[in-house]
Amino acid sequence: MTVVTTREARKEDLETLLEFEQGVIEAERPFDSSLKEGKISYYNLKEMIFAENVHLIVAIIEDEIVGSGYLKIEKSRSYRKNELNGYIGFMYVNPNFRGKRISSVILESLKDWAKKQELKELRLDVYKENLGAIKSYERFGFNKSLINMKMDI
């Protein structure tokens, strides 16, 4: 049985996390024609490692970093009942380790941290064509909410 653990990301994890970020971007390119060509960046990972309102974690199997995710505490819109929510992002599992429910371990760890912060709501964004990710999030307990629409002009 594969044992997966999580821990907070450290400065020395940055090189691996930057590789994972490019993996996320490459996985999402087919779903978003508005992404620039070439190397781009979604996150300031170095800043996120040290941010008070971000819980950036890595998943570990036998001392190897195999996945990542973060939860950022955000102020909710004024019309929402919860003043704060946890926004989840940077969900990534190394392709060599997929199919082992590692994303569920990451999500559970993020959820546990959110509860310790007394958050009552978690949110995330996922491309509607990314059926594998949607299935994983739904299996974990997320429900579809809004659909974000765009149009090229």
Secondary structure, DSSP 8 states (H G I E B T S, - for coil): ----EEEE--GGGHHHHHHHHHHHHHHHGGG-TTS-SS---S--HHHHHH-TTEEEEEEEETTEEEEEEEEEEEE--TTSSSSEEEEEEEEEE-GGGTTS-HHHHHHHHHHHHHHHTT---EEE---TT-HHHHHHHHHHT------------
